[in-house]
Amino acid sequence: MITEGRKKDFKEFYEGCNATQIKNIPDPQDEKTFFASKLDWEKWQDPKHQKIFQIHKTFIHHRRKWLEPSLRERNQWEAVHFGDIMRIFYQGTHYDLMVISALRKENLRPINIYQQLKSTALDWKILLSSAYKNEKNDINLKTGELDFKKPETLVLIGNKKANENQRF
């Protein structure tokens, strides 16, 4: 039952999934899925894996710092997808948070991140980016135009008070 529900969820989420892709979705009840998802703690010492590890550590740090318990309540956030780009929006009292992820390389297209957004934030800033330091995100925070070139994630914070810089 869980396996069939998971396949249905993935099929509805990914437009255009074919039968082979659906068949290859890992079965959450299969022991092989469990073992394949376990971390190999020896690999994190490899410089390539260290970069990813640092991104995760930074993300967890920011999650604890910025995503206070009230923002985690279901009526305080919404998730919307624009094709293969997912936006999760958290509405707070003094600031709003937005997580934008390009999920797959195929079918990426420019979007406006402020489209259908219920936010009163006046000033948006990039809090975290999965792009490497020498790469630039093609984003205009004034207009909201974003053009991902590859799968990546951005975390933005929006200040709701023009003269208030608390927590920034």
C-alpha positions in Angstrom: 0.0 0.0 0.0 2.8 2.5 0.9 4.7 1.4 -2.2 1.8 2.0 -4.5 1.0 5.4 -2.8 4.6 6.5 -3.3 4.5 5.6 -6.9 1.3 7.5 -7.4 2.7 10.6 -5.6 5.8 10.6 -7.8 3.8 10.0 -11.0 1.5 13.1 -10.2 4.5 15.3 -9.1 6.7 14.7 -12.2 4.8 15.6 -15.3 5.8 13.3 -18.2 7.2 10.4 -16.1 7.2 7.2 -18.1 6.4 3.7 -16.9 10.2 2.9 -16.6 10.8 5.9 -14.4 7.9 5.1 -12.2 9.0 1.5 -11.9 12.5 2.6 -10.8 11.3 4.7 -7.9 12.8 3.1 -4.8 10.4 1.0 -2.7 10.3 2.5 0.9 9.5 -1.0 2.2 12.5 -2.7 0.5 15.5 -3.4 2.7 17.8 -2.5 -0.2 16.3 1.0 -0.2 17.2 1.4 3.5 20.8 0.3 3.0 21.3 2.4 -0.1 20.2 5.5 1.8 22.6 5.1 4.7 25.5 7.5 4.9 29.0 6.2 4.4 30.8 8.4 7.0 34.2 7.6 5.5 33.4 9.3 2.2 32.8 12.7 3.9 36.6 13.2 4.2 36.9 13.3 0.4 37.2 17.0 -0.7 34.3 16.6 -3.2 32.1 15.3 -0.4 33.3 17.9 2.1 31.8 20.7 -0.1 28.4 19.0 -0.1 28.7 18.2 3.7 29.5 21.9 4.3 26.4 23.0 2.3 24.2 20.6 4.4 25.8 21.9 7.7 25.2 25.5 6.6 21.6 24.7 5.6 20.9 23.0 8.9 22.4 26.0 10.8 20.2 28.4 8.9 17.2 26.3 9.4 17.6 26.4 13.2 18.4 30.1 13.1 15.7 31.3 10.8 12.9 28.7 10.7 11.5 29.3 14.1 8.8 27.0 15.3 5.9 29.3 14.4 7.0 29.3 10.8 6.9 25.5 10.6 3.1 25.4 11.3 1.2 24.3 8.2 -0.7 27.6 7.8 2.5 29.5 7.7 4.0 28.0 4.6 3.1 27.0 1.1 4.8 24.9 -1.6 4.3 25.6 -5.3 6.0 24.1 -8.3 6.6 25.7 -11.7 7.5 22.7 -13.8 10.7 21.4 -12.4 11.3 24.3 -10.0 9.9 24.1 -6.5 9.2 27.2 -4.3 8.5 26.8 -0.6 7.5 30.1 1.1 7.4 30.7 4.8 5.5 33.7 6.1 6.8 35.2 9.3 6.1 38.2 11.5 9.3 40.2 10.9 10.7 38.4 7.8 9.7 35.8 5.2 11.8 32.9 3.9 11.7 31.4 0.4 13.4 28.2 -0.7 13.7 27.8 -4.4 15.0 24.5 -5.9 15.6 23.5 -9.5 14.8 19.8 -9.2 16.1 18.4 -12.5 18.3 19.7 -15.3 15.7 19.0 -18.0 13.0 21.5 -18.7 14.5 24.4 -16.8 13.0 27.7 -17.8 13.0 31.3 -16.5 10.4 32.0 -13.8 9.3 34.9 -11.7 9.8 33.9 -8.0 7.3 36.5 -6.8 4.5 35.1 -9.0 1.5 34.3 -6.9 3.5 35.1 -3.7 1.6 36.5 -0.7 4.4 38.4 0.9 4.8 41.9 2.3 8.6 41.7 2.4 10.3 44.9 1.2 13.8 43.7 0.7 14.9 40.2 -0.4 18.5 38.9 0.1 20.2 35.6 -0.7 20.8 33.8 2.5 22.2 30.5 1.1 23.0 29.2 -2.4 24.1 25.7 -3.4 26.0 27.3 -6.4 29.7 27.2 -6.1 31.5 30.4 -5.1 32.7 31.1 -8.7 29.2 30.6 -10.2 26.6 33.3 -10.3 22.8 32.8 -10.0 21.0 34.6 -12.8 18.5 36.3 -10.4 17.1 39.8 -10.2 15.8 40.3 -6.6 14.1 43.5 -7.5 11.9 42.0 -10.3 12.0 38.4 -9.1 13.3 37.0 -12.5 15.3 33.8 -12.0 16.9 31.6 -14.6 18.5 28.4 -13.2 21.1 26.9 -15.6 21.3 23.6 -13.6 19.8 22.0 -10.5 20.5 24.1 -7.5 18.8 25.6 -4.4 18.5 29.2 -3.2 17.3 30.4 0.2 16.1 33.9 0.3 15.1 36.1 3.3 12.7 39.0 3.0 12.7 41.8 5.5 9.2 43.2 6.2 10.3 46.6 7.7 12.2 49.0 5.6 14.5 50.4 8.3 14.8 47.2 10.3 17.9 45.1 9.9 17.4 42.7 12.8 18.6 39.2 12.1 20.1 40.1 8.7 
